[in-house]
């Protein structure tokens, strides 16, 4: 190599070594292009790119200079130096002349082509984005208003530019902002495809609905969850994406059927907060319906929005109505009585306190005959009465019924006082 290029390569190797050793301070302290200078670094500084955005460019150059004996193109295009203000080392200043053409760059990406990268030719997305997503003619892209808008220089009246931020739980504690988003949101546009999708759903699955289909979805969702509760079924993952507009049970991975009656029963081991416990499923159903309504709102007129809000408020009515009907059937209660709700609530409370098996409780109640009920001769109670009349005698029937077995878990904490 000529002496000048050899000197340049040695300088690059030394600078690269310093940069790698000082990597955290070079890239993560908020300074831009502190340790690395490019002939086009003025442009980078002017655009105010964050430091990590330069990582893909700088690491390519650094690694290439460490492992390759020469660089493709002009070796003078890259100089590494710790002194940004040293023009002798080739690091340009803000006031330096900017290139008038991309021909000034010498670029190569062949070092990236390995098992981590694939060669993909870029496609022109303008036509697809404009016509299929934004419902605009291709000619709009040539107008000044459009260019000003997509470049961020012009803000549409009524919109507020946003940057999406993201958060999450860290060791059980909510962190509301890990960092700023990667892109700006200049506006939200609801295209024709969204409306077409909604029209398709209504025509395909709700063709006979005379009115607002949201009322059907609300009603059927309430009915479905009441049915779950009547058989002790816990879905496990009641996320919005696991609920269907058709109100069918779907996407239930870690589901479970309750054994001992417990409103806090959770079949999903990853649900540490017990959000989807069986006793909260009805509330989650209303929560998910509310999220559906938020998605539909941009397509609704003011009257429909008001109607939908009122429909959602009435969600508890069909839920409790169906819940009552199902449990009355399980208990064999005929007709209507003012005490039905109290009886069902008392039974569930008693089952919770005694940790009674949810399924077997109703199974055993179903085995009591009508005549036994009329005569108040319930087998278990009748046998207990016989034992208590002669407490110091051996009763074979009581032995077979398990009366002499160890104390069941639900009875271990029972206490008797003088007022019992």
HUSULMO-V405175 format. One record per pair of residues at least 12 apart in sequence whose ideal C-beta (glycine too) atoms are under 6 Angstrom apart, sorted by the first residue. I is the first residue (numbers start at 0). J is the second residue. Records with the same first field share a line. If there is no record, write none. Layout:
BEGIN
I->J  J
END
This chain:
BEGIN
4->74
7->74
11->64  79
14->79  80
15->61  64  65  79
18->34
26->50
31->50
35->57  79
36->78  80  90
38->76
40->91
41->91  93  95
60->77
63->110
71->107
72->105
73->105
76->105
125->140
132->190
134->190  191
155->186
158->186
160->183  185
161->184
162->179  180  183
163->180
164->176  179  180
165->177
189->297
211->306
213->307  310
214->310
216->244
217->288  310  314
218->317
219->246
220->246  284
221->314  317  318
222->321
223->246
224->280  281  284
225->318  321  322
229->325
231->256  257  357
232->256
233->255  264  266  277
234->251  254
235->251  253  254  266  267
237->275  283
239->287  290
242->287
253->266  267
254->266
257->277  357
259->354  356
260->350  351  355  357
262->278
263->276
264->277
281->318
285->314
288->311
292->307
326->343
329->361
353->409
354->409
382->396
END
